[in-house]
């Protein structure tokens, strides 16, 4: 197993719900052995799991743990001097029986749609970065770039000008796109990804030598009323998880 293949495993163990479920299990084991702190640990981890599953907590985490990029206005886009739009991948459904072929994940489809919209507004060419993630483990027959090429043409009539089909994470997105765009003397880009993913993405692309104009989308905002914001849900937990993952990624980035 390559070292990089451990990343999704370690990430799942470090983030909710995995980390909290382990703490709950540890607390119950301690309580069964009549250790005083066991039940307290189990209850605290259960309470944390409830809170992290609430959309209100996910929004609070996004606002307080991550730098907040501003939306890109059309005026700023057209006056930016950018030479290309770069859309970052967000995953693939390797098996989609209803289509008979692989499809972009919801996150990747949202990013591609926004990138296509920006291209229509600006006339800029579009690049897409996405290969096979570290967690694919051979289950993904096509690279995300190939899936995006087909989706962009079929859904938006857009021909992608550059495609990275080999990268496995955000840092490799930047590293592998650099020589492709450099051939066409492209150095300043409009970067499209989710708002919560943007700080780490900008760092990766600037580190690879690009000048970056951020174009965030998919902002984490309050979208429910009253008590619904505090009711646990899988959506709330997923949102808290991605925020904590990005925060952890930014923390690790300081030491690499």
C-alpha positions as CSV (number, residue, x, y, z in Angstrom):
1,X,0.0,0.0,0.0
2,X,1.4,3.4,-1.0
3,X,1.8,6.0,1.7
4,X,-0.8,8.2,0.0
5,X,-3.4,5.5,0.2
6,X,-3.3,5.8,4.0
7,X,-4.6,9.4,3.8
8,X,-8.3,8.5,3.4
9,X,-8.0,5.9,6.2
10,X,-6.3,8.2,8.6
11,X,-8.7,11.1,7.7
12,X,-11.7,8.9,8.4
13,X,-10.3,7.9,11.8
14,X,-9.5,11.5,12.7
15,X,-12.8,13.1,11.7
16,X,-16.4,12.6,12.7
17,X,-18.3,10.3,12.8
18,X,-15.4,7.8,13.0
19,X,-13.4,9.5,15.8
20,X,-16.5,10.1,17.9
21,X,-17.7,6.6,17.5
22,X,-14.3,5.3,18.7
23,X,-14.5,7.5,21.7
24,X,-18.1,6.3,22.5
25,X,-16.9,2.7,22.2
26,X,-13.9,3.4,24.4
27,X,-16.1,5.2,27.0
28,X,-18.5,2.3,27.2
29,X,-15.7,-0.2,27.5
30,X,-14.2,1.9,30.4
31,X,-17.7,2.1,32.0
32,X,-18.1,-1.7,31.7
33,X,-14.9,-2.0,33.7
34,X,-16.3,0.4,36.3
35,X,-14.0,3.2,35.5
36,X,-15.5,6.5,36.5
37,X,-14.7,8.5,33.5
38,X,-16.0,6.0,31.0
39,X,-19.6,7.0,31.0
40,X,-18.7,10.7,31.0
41,X,-16.5,10.2,27.9
42,X,-19.2,8.2,26.1
43,X,-21.8,10.9,26.9
44,X,-19.5,13.8,25.9
45,X,-18.7,12.1,22.5
46,X,-22.4,11.4,21.9
47,X,-23.2,15.1,22.6
48,X,-20.4,16.2,20.2
49,X,-21.8,13.8,17.5
50,X,-25.2,15.4,18.0
51,X,-23.9,19.0,17.8
52,X,-21.7,18.3,14.8
53,X,-24.7,16.9,13.0
54,X,-26.6,20.2,13.4
55,X,-26.5,22.6,10.4
56,X,-26.1,25.6,12.8
57,X,-22.9,24.2,14.2
58,X,-21.6,23.4,10.7
59,X,-22.2,27.1,9.7
60,X,-20.5,28.3,12.8
61,X,-17.5,26.1,12.2
62,X,-17.2,27.3,8.6
63,X,-17.3,31.0,9.7
64,X,-14.9,30.6,12.5
65,X,-12.3,28.0,11.4
66,X,-11.8,28.8,7.7
67,X,-10.8,32.0,5.9
68,X,-13.9,33.3,4.1
69,X,-13.4,34.0,0.4
70,X,-15.7,36.5,-1.2
71,X,-17.8,35.7,-4.3
72,X,-16.3,36.7,-7.6
73,X,-18.3,39.5,-9.3
74,X,-18.6,39.6,-13.1
75,X,-16.9,43.0,-13.1
76,X,-13.9,41.6,-11.2
77,X,-13.8,38.5,-13.5
78,X,-13.7,40.6,-16.7
79,X,-11.1,43.0,-15.3
80,X,-8.9,40.4,-13.7
81,X,-6.6,39.7,-16.6
82,X,-7.0,36.0,-16.0
83,X,-6.1,33.8,-19.0
84,X,-8.1,30.6,-18.1
85,X,-10.6,29.1,-15.8
86,X,-9.5,26.1,-13.8
87,X,-12.2,23.8,-12.3
88,X,-11.2,21.4,-9.6
89,X,-12.7,17.9,-9.4
90,X,-14.9,16.8,-6.6
91,X,-15.3,13.0,-7.1
92,X,-16.9,10.5,-9.4
93,X,-19.7,8.0,-9.2
94,X,-17.8,5.1,-10.9
95,X,-21.0,3.1,-11.4
96,X,-24.2,4.8,-12.6
97,X,-26.5,2.1,-14.0
98,X,-29.1,4.6,-15.1
99,X,-26.6,6.2,-17.5
100,X,-24.6,3.1,-18.2
101,X,-21.4,5.0,-17.6
102,X,-19.5,6.9,-14.8
103,X,-20.9,10.3,-13.7
104,X,-19.5,13.3,-11.8
105,X,-20.4,13.5,-8.1
106,X,-22.8,16.3,-7.0
107,X,-19.8,18.4,-5.8
108,X,-17.9,18.0,-9.1
109,X,-21.0,18.7,-11.2
110,X,-21.7,21.9,-9.2
111,X,-18.1,23.1,-9.8
112,X,-18.2,22.2,-13.5
113,X,-21.6,24.1,-13.9
114,X,-20.2,27.2,-12.3
115,X,-17.0,27.0,-14.4
116,X,-19.1,26.7,-17.6
117,X,-21.2,29.7,-16.5
118,X,-18.1,31.8,-15.9
119,X,-16.7,30.7,-19.3
120,X,-19.9,32.0,-21.0
121,X,-19.6,35.3,-19.2
122,X,-15.9,35.8,-19.9
123,X,-15.0,33.8,-23.0
124,X,-12.1,32.3,-21.2
125,X,-11.0,28.7,-21.9
126,X,-11.5,26.1,-19.2
127,X,-9.2,23.5,-17.6
128,X,-10.3,20.7,-15.4
129,X,-8.1,19.0,-12.8
130,X,-9.1,15.5,-11.5
131,X,-7.7,12.0,-11.8
132,X,-8.4,9.2,-9.4
133,X,-8.4,10.0,-5.7
134,X,-6.3,8.1,-3.2
135,X,-9.4,6.2,-2.0
136,X,-10.5,5.0,-5.4
137,X,-8.5,1.7,-5.0
138,X,-9.1,0.7,-8.6
139,X,-12.9,1.0,-8.5
140,X,-12.8,4.0,-10.8
141,X,-12.5,2.9,-14.4
142,X,-12.3,6.5,-15.9
143,X,-10.4,9.5,-14.5
144,X,-12.5,12.4,-13.3
145,X,-11.0,14.5,-16.0
146,X,-12.4,12.2,-18.7
147,X,-15.8,12.1,-17.0
148,X,-15.8,15.9,-16.8
149,X,-14.8,16.2,-20.5
150,X,-17.9,14.3,-21.5
151,X,-20.2,16.1,-19.1
152,X,-19.0,19.5,-20.2
153,X,-19.6,18.8,-23.8
154,X,-23.0,17.0,-23.4
155,X,-24.5,19.3,-20.7
156,X,-23.0,22.7,-21.6
157,X,-21.6,22.4,-25.1
158,X,-18.2,23.3,-23.6
159,X,-15.0,21.8,-24.9
160,X,-12.4,21.7,-22.1
161,X,-9.1,23.1,-23.3
162,X,-6.9,21.3,-20.8
163,X,-7.5,18.2,-18.6
164,X,-5.4,16.7,-15.9
165,X,-6.3,13.0,-15.6
166,X,-3.7,11.8,-13.1
167,X,-3.9,13.9,-10.0
168,X,-5.0,12.3,-6.7
169,X,-5.4,15.4,-4.4
170,X,-5.4,19.2,-4.5
171,X,-1.6,19.6,-4.4
172,X,-1.3,17.3,-7.4
173,X,-4.1,19.2,-9.2
174,X,-1.8,22.2,-9.2
175,X,1.4,20.4,-9.9
176,X,0.0,18.4,-12.9
177,X,-1.9,21.3,-14.5
178,X,1.1,23.7,-14.3
179,X,3.1,22.2,-17.2
180,X,-0.1,21.8,-19.3
181,X,-1.0,25.4,-19.0
182,X,2.6,26.6,-19.1
183,X,2.8,25.3,-22.7
184,X,0.2,27.9,-23.7
185,X,1.8,30.6,-21.5
186,X,-1.1,30.6,-19.0
187,X,0.0,31.8,-15.6
188,X,-3.0,33.7,-14.2
189,X,-6.1,31.7,-13.6
190,X,-9.6,31.9,-12.2
191,X,-9.9,29.0,-9.7
192,X,-13.3,27.3,-9.2
193,X,-14.0,25.2,-6.2
194,X,-16.2,25.1,-3.1
195,X,-15.8,28.1,-0.7
196,X,-14.7,25.8,2.1
197,X,-12.0,24.2,-0.2
198,X,-10.7,27.5,-1.6
199,X,-8.1,28.5,1.0
200,X,-6.2,25.3,0.7
201,X,-6.6,25.3,-3.1
202,X,-5.3,28.8,-3.5
203,X,-2.2,27.8,-1.4
204,X,-1.6,24.8,-3.6
205,X,-1.9,26.7,-6.9
206,X,0.1,29.7,-5.8
207,X,2.8,27.2,-4.5
208,X,2.9,25.7,-8.0
209,X,3.5,29.1,-9.6
210,X,0.1,30.3,-10.6
211,X,-1.4,33.7,-10.0
212,X,-4.9,33.0,-8.6
213,X,-8.2,34.8,-8.8
214,X,-10.5,32.8,-6.5
215,X,-14.0,32.0,-7.7
216,X,-15.6,30.2,-4.8
217,X,-19.1,28.6,-4.9
218,X,-21.2,26.3,-2.7
219,X,-21.0,28.6,0.3
220,X,-22.0,27.2,3.7
221,X,-24.8,29.5,4.9
222,X,-27.8,29.3,7.3
223,X,-30.6,27.8,5.2
224,X,-33.0,26.4,7.7
225,X,-35.4,28.0,10.2
226,X,-35.7,27.8,13.9
227,X,-35.2,24.4,15.5
228,X,-34.4,22.8,12.2
229,X,-31.0,24.4,12.4
230,X,-30.4,22.4,15.6
231,X,-31.8,19.1,14.5
232,X,-29.2,16.4,13.7
233,X,-29.0,15.3,10.1
234,X,-26.6,13.5,7.8
235,X,-26.3,16.7,5.8
236,X,-25.2,18.7,8.9
237,X,-22.7,16.0,9.8
238,X,-21.3,15.9,6.2
239,X,-20.9,19.7,6.2
240,X,-19.2,19.8,9.6
241,X,-16.9,17.0,8.4
242,X,-15.7,18.8,5.3
243,X,-15.1,22.0,7.3
244,X,-13.0,20.1,9.9
245,X,-11.2,18.3,7.1
246,X,-10.2,21.6,5.5
247,X,-9.2,23.1,8.8
248,X,-7.0,20.0,9.5
249,X,-5.6,20.3,6.0
250,X,-4.6,24.0,6.5
251,X,-3.1,23.1,9.9
252,X,-0.9,20.4,8.3
253,X,0.0,22.7,5.5
254,X,1.9,24.9,7.9
255,X,4.4,22.1,8.6
256,X,4.9,20.9,5.0
